[in-house]
Amino acid sequence: MTTELELLQRLRSTPEVFEAIVRLNGSDLATQQQLRREFDADVVRAALAVHDARQRAVGVLPNAESLWLTGTGLEQATHPMIAAHKASRFPADVSVLDLCCGIGCDASALAARGPVVAVESDEAMLRRCNWNLDVWGTKEVEFRHDDAAILDINDQWIHVDPDRRNGRPRPTKRLEQYSPDLAWMQQTVRTAKGGAIKIGPASNFMQKFPGCEIELVSLHQECREATVWFGGLAVTEQFRATVLPSGETIAGDPLAAYADAAVEPLKYICNPDPAVVRSGLIDTVCERFALRRLDPEEEYLTTDQLPETRFVTSFEVESVLPNNQKQLRQYLRQCPGRYYEVKCRRLPIDAAAITRRLPTGGDIPKVVFFLRSEGKARIVVARRC
């Protein structure tokens, strides 16, 4: 039986199969039938899988059309901008173990600042990492086929991206089901010199890593990663929210800040960045930028002064209405928007159904918030600042 590594090597030595995939048109089934007239069926299946992953990586990873990818590897890969952000916190010129290196995004970013040992238990994935770093022109990387869970990491600088699937069809949110698992992570933060553990932002990390810094990172207003910083790289023993691409960052204790609620929506409604929400630092941001909560149970914020920060997206309030969709439509007949965004965090609504029923015809796009203020449901019509 052909191993995955052997098939991968055959695929690399058959570049004409990828040229044929690009050249052929028609349905997937028709394409496969034509390809199988020229190439072995196993090679065709593997090549189509790589081609599909490359197509999905376009615009996300550099040189996507030449990379060696799998669907799962691409899904778990660190975005280059986030990888560069993390790498910038590691000391220059020290050797870093990049455990569970996957397709190589973190290894490539880390190598820009010093030597890296890329470690992977899946030999085929390690080979992909090697080839991808060649595509990117990355130097200073040694490749090691080994199991992170049994590797001696005492007094080492490390970065690790544990497997969130571990044989399952979907990523898990439970750190206990990662590979390496939570027990290994907790031991690692005590014994390694310092480093970072990449975990899912929706994972159950609360109270799991005392003495560590947990950074929530968003990219283009999507919370993409939680990073557990430990040892010599933990700047603070608190939570941190970082917003990319601006790089704006804030750290604090979620329980140490308190924001007063407003009487009603003020001139601006502010939607906090997902990294701020997931890190629990909404009140910390409120104190820093003179924002107020609309309601103790509501994430939306309000202020009379337009805040100069990427931690929130701001909207200028046009009208505050009762939670009555008939009154909303009556108001918008007089001053319609060109189109609408409907936003809600806490109230049960069908945003698509509401949008279909709103009258259009104006020149300006509008945003309709369904939110709570002082415990009461309200509708706020606003415009993006």
C-alpha positions as CSV (number, residue, x, y, z in Angstrom):
1,M,0.0,0.0,0.0
2,T,1.3,3.4,-0.9
3,T,1.9,5.7,2.1
4,E,0.9,9.3,2.2
5,L,4.5,10.4,2.0
6,E,5.2,8.2,-1.0
7,L,2.1,9.6,-2.8
8,L,3.2,13.1,-1.9
9,Q,6.6,12.5,-3.4
10,R,5.0,11.0,-6.6
11,L,2.8,14.1,-6.9
12,R,5.8,16.4,-6.6
13,S,7.5,14.5,-9.4
14,T,4.4,14.8,-11.6
15,P,3.9,18.6,-12.0
16,E,2.2,18.1,-15.4
17,V,-0.9,16.8,-13.5
18,F,-1.4,20.3,-12.0
19,E,-1.0,21.9,-15.5
20,A,-3.7,19.6,-16.8
21,I,-6.1,20.5,-14.0
22,V,-5.7,24.2,-14.8
23,R,-6.1,23.5,-18.5
24,L,-9.2,21.4,-18.3
25,N,-12.7,22.8,-18.1
26,G,-16.0,21.2,-17.2
27,S,-17.5,19.5,-14.1
28,D,-15.4,17.9,-11.4
29,L,-16.4,14.5,-12.6
30,A,-15.6,15.2,-16.2
31,T,-12.2,16.6,-15.2
32,Q,-11.4,13.5,-13.1
33,Q,-12.4,11.2,-16.0
34,Q,-10.1,13.1,-18.4
35,L,-7.2,13.2,-15.9
36,R,-7.4,9.5,-15.3
37,R,-6.8,8.8,-18.9
38,E,-3.3,10.3,-18.4
39,F,-2.5,9.8,-14.7
40,D,-2.9,7.2,-12.0
41,A,-6.2,7.5,-10.0
42,D,-4.4,8.0,-6.7
43,V,-2.3,10.8,-8.2
44,V,-5.4,12.5,-9.6
45,R,-7.3,12.4,-6.3
46,A,-4.3,13.8,-4.4
47,A,-3.6,16.5,-7.1
48,L,-7.2,17.7,-7.1
49,A,-7.2,18.0,-3.3
50,V,-4.0,20.1,-3.4
51,H,-5.3,22.2,-6.2
52,D,-8.5,22.9,-4.3
53,A,-6.6,23.9,-1.2
54,R,-4.3,26.2,-3.3
55,Q,-7.4,27.9,-4.8
56,R,-8.8,28.6,-1.3
57,A,-5.4,29.9,-0.1
58,V,-5.2,32.6,-2.9
59,G,-5.2,36.0,-1.3
60,V,-4.4,34.5,2.1
61,L,-1.0,32.9,1.7
62,P,1.8,34.2,-0.5
63,N,2.6,32.0,-3.6
64,A,-0.5,30.0,-2.9
65,E,-0.5,28.4,-6.4
66,S,2.8,26.7,-5.6
67,L,2.3,25.6,-2.0
68,W,1.8,22.0,-0.7
69,L,-1.4,22.1,1.2
70,T,-4.1,20.0,2.7
71,G,-7.6,21.3,3.5
72,T,-7.1,20.6,7.3
73,G,-3.6,22.1,7.2
74,L,-4.8,25.3,5.5
75,E,-7.7,25.5,8.0
76,Q,-5.4,25.4,11.0
77,A,-2.6,27.5,9.4
78,T,-1.8,30.8,11.0
79,H,-2.5,33.9,8.9
80,P,0.9,35.4,7.9
81,M,0.1,38.7,9.6
82,I,-0.7,37.0,12.9
83,A,2.3,34.8,12.6
84,A,4.5,37.9,12.1
85,H,2.9,39.6,15.1
86,K,3.7,36.5,17.3
87,A,7.2,36.1,16.0
88,S,8.0,39.7,16.9
89,R,7.7,38.9,20.6
90,F,10.4,36.2,20.5
91,P,14.0,37.2,21.2
92,A,16.1,37.7,18.1
93,D,18.7,35.1,17.2
94,V,17.6,32.5,19.8
95,S,16.6,29.1,18.5
96,V,12.9,28.4,18.7
97,L,11.2,25.0,18.6
98,D,8.1,25.3,16.4
99,L,6.1,22.2,17.5
100,C,3.3,20.8,15.4
101,C,4.6,23.1,12.6
102,G,1.9,22.1,10.1
103,I,2.3,23.8,6.6
104,G,4.9,26.2,8.0
105,C,3.4,29.6,8.4
106,D,4.6,30.2,12.0
107,A,8.0,28.6,11.2
108,S,8.5,31.0,8.3
109,A,7.7,34.0,10.4
110,L,9.9,32.9,13.3
111,A,12.8,32.3,10.9
112,A,12.7,35.9,9.9
113,R,14.1,36.7,13.4
114,G,16.4,33.7,14.1
115,P,16.9,30.0,13.8
116,V,14.0,27.6,14.0
117,V,13.6,23.9,14.5
118,A,10.3,22.8,12.8
119,V,8.9,19.7,14.5
120,E,6.1,17.6,13.2
121,S,5.0,14.0,14.0
122,D,3.3,13.6,10.6
123,E,6.2,13.0,8.3
124,A,4.2,13.9,5.2
125,M,3.2,17.2,6.8
126,L,6.8,17.9,7.7
127,R,7.8,17.4,4.1
128,R,5.1,19.9,3.0
129,C,6.4,22.4,5.5
130,N,9.9,21.9,4.1
131,W,8.7,22.5,0.5
132,N,6.6,25.5,1.4
133,L,9.4,27.2,3.2
134,D,11.5,26.7,0.0
135,V,8.7,28.3,-2.0
136,W,8.8,31.3,0.4
137,G,12.6,31.5,0.4
138,T,12.8,30.9,4.1
139,K,16.2,30.1,5.6
140,E,17.5,29.2,9.1
141,V,15.1,26.2,9.6
142,E,15.9,22.7,10.6
143,F,13.3,20.0,10.2
144,R,12.7,17.2,12.8
145,H,10.3,14.3,12.6
146,D,9.3,13.9,16.2
147,D,6.4,13.9,18.6
148,A,6.0,17.1,20.5
149,A,4.3,15.3,23.4
150,I,7.5,13.3,24.3
151,L,10.1,15.8,23.2
152,D,12.4,17.3,25.9
153,I,11.5,21.0,26.0
154,N,13.1,21.9,29.3
155,D,14.7,25.4,29.2
156,Q,13.7,25.8,25.5
157,W,12.0,28.6,23.7
158,I,8.9,27.1,22.0
159,H,5.9,27.9,19.8
160,V,3.3,25.2,19.6
161,D,0.1,24.8,17.5
162,P,-1.7,21.8,18.9
163,D,-4.0,19.8,16.7
164,R,-7.5,20.9,17.4
165,R,-9.1,18.0,15.4
166,N,-7.0,15.0,16.6
167,G,-8.8,12.7,14.2
168,R,-12.2,14.4,14.6
169,P,-14.2,15.8,11.6
170,R,-14.5,19.2,13.3
171,P,-12.2,21.2,15.6
172,T,-12.9,20.9,19.3
173,K,-13.2,23.7,21.7
174,R,-12.0,21.6,24.6
175,L,-8.3,21.9,25.4
176,E,-8.5,18.5,27.0
177,Q,-9.1,17.0,23.5
178,Y,-6.2,18.8,21.8
179,S,-3.1,17.0,20.8
180,P,-0.9,17.6,22.7
181,D,-3.6,18.0,25.4
182,L,-4.2,20.4,28.2
183,A,-2.1,18.5,30.7
184,W,0.9,18.7,28.4
185,M,0.3,22.4,27.9
186,Q,0.1,23.1,31.6
187,Q,3.3,21.2,32.2
188,T,5.0,23.0,29.3
189,V,4.3,26.5,30.7
190,R,6.1,25.4,33.9
191,T,9.2,23.8,32.3
192,A,10.0,25.6,29.0
193,K,12.0,28.8,29.1
194,G,9.2,30.7,27.5
195,G,7.0,30.8,24.4
196,A,3.6,30.7,23.0
197,I,0.8,28.2,22.7
198,K,-1.7,28.8,19.9
199,I,-5.3,27.8,20.8
200,G,-8.7,28.5,19.4
201,P,-10.3,31.8,20.5
202,A,-13.5,29.9,21.4
203,S,-11.7,27.3,23.5
204,N,-12.2,26.8,27.2
205,F,-9.0,28.5,28.3
206,M,-10.5,30.5,31.3
207,Q,-8.6,29.8,34.5
208,K,-6.5,27.1,32.8
209,F,-3.2,29.0,32.7
210,P,-2.5,30.9,35.9
211,G,0.6,33.1,35.7
212,C,0.4,33.4,31.9
213,E,-0.8,36.1,29.5
214,I,-3.6,35.2,27.2
215,E,-3.8,37.3,24.1
216,L,-6.8,37.4,21.9
217,V,-5.9,38.5,18.3
218,S,-8.4,39.8,15.7
219,L,-7.7,40.4,12.0
220,H,-10.0,42.6,10.1
221,Q,-12.6,42.4,12.9
222,E,-12.6,38.6,13.1
223,C,-11.1,37.0,16.3
224,R,-8.7,34.5,14.8
225,E,-6.5,33.2,17.6
226,A,-5.9,33.0,21.3
227,T,-2.2,32.8,22.3
228,V,-1.0,31.7,25.7
229,W,2.3,33.5,26.4
230,F,4.3,32.1,29.2
231,G,7.7,32.2,30.9
232,G,10.0,34.9,29.6
233,L,7.5,36.0,27.0
234,A,4.5,36.7,29.3
235,V,4.6,40.5,29.5
236,T,1.7,40.5,31.9
237,E,-0.3,37.9,33.9
238,Q,-3.5,39.3,32.5
239,F,-5.6,39.2,29.3
240,R,-4.7,41.2,26.2
241,A,-6.6,42.2,23.1
242,T,-4.7,43.0,19.9
243,V,-6.3,44.3,16.8
244,L,-4.6,43.7,13.4
245,P,-3.6,45.1,11.0
246,S,-3.3,48.3,13.2
247,G,-1.4,46.5,15.9
248,E,-3.3,48.4,18.6
249,T,-3.2,46.4,21.9
250,I,-4.6,46.7,25.4
251,A,-4.1,44.5,28.5
252,G,-5.8,44.3,31.8
253,D,-7.8,42.4,34.4
254,P,-11.4,42.0,33.2
255,L,-12.6,42.2,36.8
256,A,-10.6,45.4,37.7
257,A,-12.5,47.8,35.4
258,Y,-16.1,49.0,35.5
259,A,-18.0,51.1,33.0
260,D,-21.1,53.1,33.9
261,A,-24.2,52.5,31.9
262,A,-25.7,55.4,29.9
263,V,-29.2,56.7,30.3
264,E,-29.9,56.2,26.6
265,P,-27.9,55.9,23.4
266,L,-25.7,59.0,22.9
267,K,-24.3,60.5,19.7
268,Y,-22.4,57.4,18.8
269,I,-23.0,53.6,19.1
270,C,-19.7,51.7,19.3
271,N,-19.3,48.0,18.4
272,P,-16.3,46.5,20.3
273,D,-13.9,44.4,18.3
274,P,-14.3,40.6,18.8
275,A,-10.9,40.4,20.4
276,V,-12.0,42.9,23.0
277,V,-15.2,41.0,23.7
278,R,-13.6,37.6,23.9
279,S,-10.8,38.8,26.2
280,G,-13.4,40.3,28.6
281,L,-11.8,43.8,28.3
282,I,-14.9,45.8,27.3
283,D,-14.9,47.8,30.5
284,T,-11.1,48.3,30.3
285,V,-11.6,49.8,26.8
286,C,-14.5,51.9,28.2
287,E,-12.3,53.4,30.9
288,R,-9.5,54.1,28.5
289,F,-11.6,55.8,25.8
290,A,-14.4,57.4,27.9
291,L,-17.1,55.0,26.6
292,R,-20.2,53.8,28.4
293,R,-22.2,50.6,28.3
294,L,-25.8,50.8,27.1
295,D,-26.8,48.0,29.4
296,P,-24.9,45.7,31.9
297,E,-25.9,42.7,29.6
298,E,-25.1,44.4,26.3
299,E,-21.8,44.6,24.5
300,Y,-22.7,47.7,22.5
301,L,-21.2,50.9,23.8
302,T,-22.1,54.6,23.5
303,T,-20.4,58.0,23.7
304,D,-20.8,61.7,22.7
305,Q,-17.2,61.9,21.4
306,L,-16.0,59.9,18.4
307,P,-13.3,57.5,19.8
308,E,-10.0,57.4,18.0
309,T,-9.3,53.7,18.4
310,R,-9.6,50.4,16.4
311,F,-10.9,48.6,19.5
312,V,-14.4,49.7,18.4
313,T,-16.3,50.4,15.2
314,S,-18.3,53.6,15.5
315,F,-21.7,54.6,14.1
316,E,-23.4,58.0,14.3
317,V,-26.9,57.7,15.8
318,E,-29.7,59.0,13.6
319,S,-32.7,57.9,15.6
320,V,-33.6,55.9,18.6
321,L,-36.9,54.0,18.4
322,P,-39.0,51.6,20.5
323,N,-38.6,47.9,19.7
324,N,-41.4,48.0,17.2
325,Q,-40.6,47.0,13.6
326,K,-43.8,48.7,12.3
327,Q,-42.5,52.0,13.7
328,L,-39.1,51.3,12.2
329,R,-40.6,50.9,8.7
330,Q,-42.7,54.0,9.1
331,Y,-39.6,56.0,10.1
332,L,-37.6,54.7,7.1
333,R,-40.3,55.5,4.6
334,Q,-39.6,59.1,5.4
335,C,-35.8,58.8,5.3
336,P,-34.8,55.4,3.7
337,G,-31.3,54.0,3.3
338,R,-29.7,52.8,0.1
339,Y,-29.3,49.4,1.8
340,Y,-29.1,48.2,5.4
341,E,-26.9,46.3,7.8
342,V,-28.9,44.8,10.7
343,K,-26.9,44.2,13.8
344,C,-27.9,42.5,17.0
345,R,-26.1,40.7,19.8
346,R,-28.6,39.8,22.5
347,L,-32.1,40.0,21.1
348,P,-33.6,37.1,19.1
349,I,-34.3,38.5,15.6
350,D,-34.3,37.3,12.0
351,A,-31.9,39.8,10.4
352,A,-32.5,38.6,6.8
353,A,-36.3,38.7,7.2
354,I,-36.2,42.2,8.7
355,T,-33.9,43.5,6.0
356,R,-36.2,42.3,3.2
357,R,-39.0,44.4,4.6
358,L,-37.2,47.7,5.1
359,P,-37.9,50.4,2.5
360,T,-35.0,51.5,0.4
361,G,-34.3,54.5,-1.8
362,G,-31.9,56.9,-0.1
363,D,-28.4,57.7,-1.0
364,I,-26.7,56.6,2.3
365,P,-26.3,53.0,3.6
366,K,-27.7,52.7,7.1
367,V,-27.2,50.4,10.0
368,V,-30.1,49.2,12.2
369,F,-29.2,48.0,15.7
370,F,-31.5,45.9,17.8
371,L,-30.1,46.3,21.3
372,R,-30.9,46.7,25.0
373,S,-30.6,50.0,26.9
374,E,-31.4,50.2,30.6
375,G,-33.0,46.8,30.3
376,K,-35.3,47.8,27.5
377,A,-35.2,46.6,23.9
378,R,-34.6,49.5,21.5
379,I,-34.0,50.0,17.8
380,V,-31.2,52.5,16.8
381,V,-30.9,53.7,13.2
382,A,-27.3,54.8,12.5
383,R,-24.7,55.5,9.9
384,R,-21.1,54.2,9.8
385,C,-18.6,56.8,10.7
